[in-house]
Amino acid sequence: MADGLSRIGHEVAVIDRDGTAFNRLSPEFTGERVLGMGFDRDVLLRAGIEEAGAFAAVSSGDNSNIISARVARETFRVERVVARIYDAKRAAVYERLGIPTVATVPWTTDRLLNVLTRETETTKWRDPSGNVGVAELPLHEEWAGRPITELEAATGGRVAFLLRLGTGLLPDAKTVIQAGDNVYMAAISGHIAEAMAISALPPSEDEN
């Protein structure tokens, strides 16, 4: 999740009490690595909580996650806060407190990114295993005139179909995006929200 947020242009700080956990971040991660407990106020301040627009508590402990989430929400007034909760009964209580929660299922990363960065549901369809989802992409106007293959290369997904003037089309390698197209992309869970964020931006020079 941290890598995904960083790749789509967000400033990210990762907090962990185990310094070796930072080794799981990709070499391209440009954010901050802060050693400490996620509910420690001094640690949160070092991570830049006072300027944060969103906060995710995703440690392996329910108690730590909910304490961290409440500190972020109630002490530092972070607008968007989400916590990963293993206990479904606890999750229901925290939802009533106004803190969105996610369970440990394959679509957790998409759900987290959705809560942190978007207001609407991410996916239109998901396969029974939860491993593949289909989402409508919010296309930047500058994608018009670009081949579908460039969009797929930029996002790492595959365009399943598109709607053009109300008619469904199955694209091929020669299909070019037109203004007004509604593009639906299939992608592996954990990458859908990132693909949506990329498609909302103008194509980079690398896609030329």
C-alpha positions in Angstrom: 0.0 0.0 0.0 2.8 2.4 0.9 4.5 1.6 -2.5 1.3 2.2 -4.3 0.6 5.5 -2.7 4.1 6.6 -3.4 4.0 5.6 -7.0 0.9 7.7 -7.6 2.5 10.8 -6.2 1.6 10.9 -2.5 4.1 11.8 0.2 4.1 8.7 2.4 5.6 8.0 5.9 5.8 4.4 7.1 6.0 3.7 10.8 7.1 0.3 12.2 8.7 -0.8 15.5 10.8 -3.3 13.5 13.4 -1.7 11.3 13.7 -4.8 9.2 10.1 -4.3 8.1 11.2 -1.5 5.9 13.0 -4.0 3.7 9.7 -5.0 2.3 9.4 -1.6 0.6 10.4 -1.4 -3.0 13.8 0.2 -3.9 11.8 3.0 -5.7 9.9 4.0 -2.5 10.6 7.7 -1.9 8.8 8.2 1.4 9.9 8.4 5.0 10.8 5.4 7.2 10.1 6.1 10.9 11.1 3.7 13.6 8.6 3.4 16.5 5.1 2.6 17.6 2.2 3.9 15.5 0.2 5.2 18.5 3.1 7.1 20.1 2.5 10.8 19.7 6.1 11.7 19.4 6.6 9.1 16.7 3.6 10.3 14.8 4.9 13.9 15.0 8.2 12.7 13.6 6.3 11.1 10.7 4.5 14.4 9.9 1.1 13.6 11.3 0.3 17.3 11.7 0.4 17.7 7.9 -1.2 14.3 7.0 -4.3 14.1 4.9 -4.8 10.4 5.6 -3.7 7.7 8.1 -3.9 3.9 7.9 -3.3 1.7 10.9 -2.3 -1.7 9.5 -0.2 -3.5 12.1 -0.9 -7.1 13.1 -2.7 -6.1 16.3 -6.3 -4.9 16.6 -5.7 -2.9 19.8 -2.7 -1.1 18.4 -4.5 -0.3 15.2 -7.6 1.1 16.9 -5.5 3.2 19.4 -3.4 4.5 16.5 -6.5 5.3 14.4 -8.2 7.1 17.3 -5.1 9.2 18.1 -4.8 10.2 14.5 -8.5 11.1 14.3 -9.2 12.6 17.7 -5.8 14.2 18.6 -4.4 15.2 15.3 -7.7 15.6 13.4 -6.6 13.7 10.4 -9.5 13.8 7.9 -9.3 10.2 6.5 -8.5 7.4 8.9 -8.8 3.6 8.3 -7.8 0.7 10.5 -7.3 -3.0 9.8 -9.2 -5.1 12.3 -9.1 -8.9 12.5 -12.0 -9.3 14.9 -15.3 -8.7 13.0 -17.2 -7.8 16.1 -14.7 -5.1 17.0 -14.8 -3.8 13.5 -18.5 -3.2 13.7 -18.0 -1.2 16.9 -15.2 0.9 15.4 -17.3 1.6 12.3 -20.0 3.1 14.5 -17.2 5.3 16.0 -16.7 6.7 12.5 -13.5 4.8 11.7 -13.7 2.7 8.6 -12.2 -0.8 9.0 -10.9 -3.5 6.6 -10.5 -7.2 7.1 -7.6 -9.4 6.0 -8.9 -10.5 2.7 -7.4 -10.3 -0.8 -9.0 -6.9 -1.6 -7.7 -5.2 1.5 -5.1 -3.0 -0.3 -7.7 -1.7 -2.7 -10.1 -0.9 0.1 -7.4 0.9 2.0 -6.3 3.0 -0.9 -10.0 3.7 -1.7 -10.7 5.0 1.8 -7.5 7.1 1.9 -7.7 8.6 -1.6 -11.3 8.4 -3.0 -14.9 8.9 -2.0 -16.6 6.3 -4.2 -16.4 2.5 -4.5 -13.3 1.3 -6.4 -14.5 -1.8 -8.3 -17.6 -2.6 -10.4 -17.0 -6.4 -10.3 -14.8 -8.8 -8.5 -14.2 -12.5 -9.2 -15.3 -15.0 -6.4 -11.8 -15.4 -5.1 -11.4 -11.6 -4.8 -8.1 -11.7 -6.8 -9.3 -9.9 -9.9 -11.4 -6.8 -10.1 -12.9 -4.7 -12.9 -13.1 -0.9 -12.4 -14.2 2.0 -14.6 -11.1 4.3 -15.1 -11.4 8.0 -14.5 -9.5 9.0 -17.7 -7.7 12.3 -18.1 -8.7 14.0 -21.3 -5.2 13.7 -22.7 -5.6 10.0 -23.0 -7.9 10.6 -26.0 -6.0 9.6 -29.2 -3.7 7.2 -27.4 -3.7 3.4 -28.0 -5.3 1.2 -25.4 -2.0 -0.6 -25.2 -0.3 2.6 -23.8 -2.9 2.8 -21.1 -2.4 -0.8 -20.2 1.4 -0.4 -20.1 1.1 2.7 -17.8 -1.4 1.1 -15.4 -0.3 -2.5 -15.4 -3.9 -3.7 -16.0 -5.8 -5.0 -19.0 -8.8 -3.1 -20.6 -11.7 -5.5 -20.5 -14.1 -3.5 -22.5 -15.2 0.1 -23.2 -18.4 1.9 -23.9 -18.4 4.2 -26.9 -21.5 6.2 -27.6 -23.5 3.8 -25.5 -22.2 0.7 -27.3 -19.9 -1.9 -25.7 -16.7 -2.7 -27.5 -14.0 -5.3 -26.9 -10.7 -3.6 -27.7 -7.7 -5.0 -29.5 -4.1 -3.9 -29.9 -5.1 -1.3 -32.6 -7.9 0.3 -30.6 -7.4 4.0 -29.9 -9.1 5.8 -27.0 -11.7 8.4 -28.0 -13.0 11.4 -26.1 -16.1 10.3 -24.1 -15.1 6.6 -23.9 -15.9 4.8 -20.7 -13.0 2.4 -20.1 -13.3 -0.6 -17.8 -10.0 -2.2 -16.7 -9.3 -5.6 -15.1 -6.5 -5.8 -12.7 -5.1 -7.8 -9.8 -6.4 -6.8 -6.4 -4.0 -4.4 -4.7 -3.3 -2.5 -8.0 -6.8 -1.3 -9.0 -6.8 1.9 -7.0 -3.3 2.7 -8.2 -4.3 2.1 -11.9 -7.3 4.5 -11.4 -5.0 7.1 -10.0 -2.6 6.8 -12.9 -5.4 7.0 -15.5 -6.7 10.2 -14.0 -3.3 11.9 -14.7 -2.1 12.9 -18.2 0.0 10.3 -20.0 3.7 10.7 -19.1 6.4 11.3 -21.7 7.5 7.7 -21.1 4.3 6.5 -22.9 5.1 8.5 -26.0 
